[in-house]
Amino acid sequence: MAKENFENSINMLEEIVQELEKGNLSLDDSVKKFEEGMKRAKECNKILENAEKKITILLEKDGEIEEEDFNS
């Protein structure tokens, strides 16, 4: 799976969920779709984790802007 942005990964994950919910797939196809969905869910989670790491809080101290890491 090529590196994609969060929105594309979520959209693909939603499509997979819809296909699985329809129940028209064979067992083998359902398992393959489930595996692909799990990979996409992990990719979405990884993208979110990386975004969280980049978030910074700007604090104004003595007229100067300081950058501080975001702590959840």
C-alpha positions as CSV (number, residue, x, y, z in Angstrom):
1,M,0.0,0.0,0.0
2,A,1.5,3.3,-1.1
3,K,1.8,6.0,1.5
4,E,-1.4,8.0,1.4
5,N,-2.8,10.9,3.3
6,F,-5.3,10.5,6.2
7,E,-8.4,11.4,4.2
8,N,-7.7,8.9,1.4
9,S,-7.0,6.2,3.9
10,I,-10.2,6.9,5.9
11,N,-12.3,6.9,2.7
12,M,-10.8,3.6,1.6
13,L,-11.5,2.2,5.1
14,E,-15.1,3.3,4.9
15,E,-15.5,1.6,1.5
16,I,-14.1,-1.6,2.9
17,V,-16.5,-1.5,5.9
18,Q,-19.4,-0.9,3.6
19,E,-18.5,-3.8,1.4
20,L,-18.2,-6.1,4.4
21,E,-21.5,-4.9,5.8
22,K,-23.3,-5.7,2.6
23,G,-22.4,-9.4,3.1
24,N,-22.2,-10.2,-0.6
25,L,-18.5,-11.3,-0.4
26,S,-17.3,-14.9,-0.2
27,L,-15.5,-15.9,3.0
28,D,-12.1,-15.6,1.3
29,D,-12.9,-12.2,-0.1
30,S,-14.3,-11.0,3.3
31,V,-11.1,-12.1,5.0
32,K,-8.9,-10.3,2.4
33,K,-11.0,-7.2,2.8
34,F,-10.8,-7.4,6.6
35,E,-7.0,-7.7,6.4
36,E,-6.8,-4.7,4.1
37,G,-9.1,-2.8,6.4
38,M,-6.8,-3.6,9.4
39,K,-3.8,-2.4,7.4
40,R,-5.6,0.9,6.6
41,A,-6.8,1.3,10.1
42,K,-3.2,0.9,11.4
43,E,-2.0,3.4,8.7
44,C,-4.6,5.9,9.8
45,N,-3.6,5.5,13.4
46,K,0.1,6.0,12.5
47,I,-0.8,9.2,10.6
48,L,-2.7,10.5,13.6
49,E,0.1,9.6,16.0
50,N,2.6,11.4,13.8
51,A,0.4,14.5,13.6
52,E,0.0,14.5,17.4
53,K,3.8,14.5,17.7
54,K,4.0,17.5,15.5
55,I,1.5,19.5,17.5
56,T,3.0,22.3,19.5
57,I,1.6,24.7,21.9
58,L,2.7,28.3,21.6
59,L,3.1,30.1,24.8
60,E,3.7,33.8,25.2
61,K,6.3,34.5,27.9
62,D,7.7,38.0,28.5
63,G,6.6,39.1,25.0
64,E,8.3,36.2,23.3
65,I,6.7,33.2,21.7
66,E,8.1,29.9,22.9
67,E,7.4,26.6,21.3
68,E,6.6,23.7,23.6
69,D,5.9,20.1,22.7
70,F,2.3,18.9,23.0
71,N,1.7,16.4,25.8
72,S,-1.5,14.4,25.7
